[in-house]
Amino acid sequence: MWAASCLASCCAACACNACTTVVSGISRRSARIAYCGLFALSLMVSWILREVAAPLMEQLPWINHFHKTPDREWFETDAVLRVSLGNFLFFTILAVMMVGVKKQKDPRDSLHHGGWMAKVVCWCLLVIFMFFLPNEIVSFYESMSKFGSGLFLLVQVVLLLDFVHGWNDKWVGYNEQFWYAALFAVSFVCYVGTFAFSGLLFHWFTASGQDCGLNTFFIVMTLIFAFVFAIVALHPAVNGSILPASVISLYCMYLCYSGLASEPREYECNGLHRHSKAVSTSALTVGLLTTVLSVVYSAVRAGSSTTLLSPPSSPRADKPLLPLDNKSSEHEEKDKAKPVTYSYSFFHIIFSLASMYSAMLLTGWSTSVGESGKLVDVGWPSVWVRILTGWATAGLYIWSLAAPILFPDREF
């Protein structure tokens, strides 16, 4: 008995030691990767609770205090919103705590990169506490999430424009024939992809014999944007490049497809799923995985973008997400009072907005439950969000080309 007790104590100590080692290793490698992992975990928890938590939540009197018990779908949506609210508060608190961090010698720099065991515990407690809040607070958060999701999509567009312009400047900066040829080849492929994609959209979403004027309008508008991008970019006064125009054209066409694919399954013009009234578990998994990758990429890109996030005093150089420096170089960097390479506060704000955005996706912007069952990101609100995001992308890209001409005295 005594030997078994000792063995159990040794095993527990080894397990705690291993957990501590793993957590400290994560903090030394990359805080951004760890935050992305925590965020991806929150999405998985939201999805799982959406599927299994409804029967339990129906028994909680402070949640189910209605005279008539709502449908199961209401509790599924409520579960997703409560997990999202906990995630939102967690990253918002971190964002507030990191305001004004400019030097690596700031004690809050260590808080941003370390303390992962405490962070995970606090995150779990926050999520659990959200299930004790009254419905009115969750309803208010649901309303605010729609505005926060719009801000997140706007940030996504800005990051994309920053990436595309940086990509073009880097290849042009080589000033070699090979890179000019590569630039032309990529642009050509993007334009071919754009027009081929538009053909598929006409085939899938403008069914013959049906009144699909709205879908036709969406596709034609996106094609017009593609032509306008090329004309403006190649205008002598603008002196732009065809590479950003082609990439943005393809991205806008993808957003158009994403919007049309989010149309309700019973809509006669949605030819992609015209004969599908249900969705398989594998399709749900693929849809959620796509959402996770999209949101995580935006957050990682936000943390890596010196143009958008770096404080004025920081060096304009990107650090790799998984640095391979040896321990001596790490100690040398700690000894020096170097400025931080990106805004920690804004980085956490990105995750806060992404929490709102993911909740809207998993609940179909809180309206898809009645239209399409348990589908991810399906319903007319999702359609219009995607289409308006594509139009906003077009407007911001045109503005990025026209602004230096309209305001030559300002730096863009």
Buried (B, 14 or more C-beta within 10 A) or exposed (E): EEEEEEEEEEEEEEEEEEEEEEBBEBBBBBBBBBBBEBBBBBBEBBBEBBEEBBEEBBEEEEBBEEEEEBEEBBBBBBBBBBBBBBBBBBBBBBBEBBEEBBBBEBEBBEBBBBBBBEBBEBBEEBBEEBBEBEBEEBEEBBEEBBEBBBBBBBBBBBBBBBBBBBBBEEBBEEEEEEBEEBBEEBBEEBBEBBEEBBEEBBEBBBBEEBEBEBBBEBBEBBBEBBEBBBEBBEEEEBEBBBBBBBBBBBBBBBBBBBBBBBBBBEBEBBBBBBEEEEBEEEBBEEBBEBBBEBBBEBBBBBBBBBBBBBBEEBEEEBBEBEEEEEEEEEEEEEEEEBBBBBBBBBBBBBBBBBBBBBBBBBBBBBBBBEBBBBBBBBBBBBBEBBBBBBBBBBEBBBEBBBEBEEEEEEEE
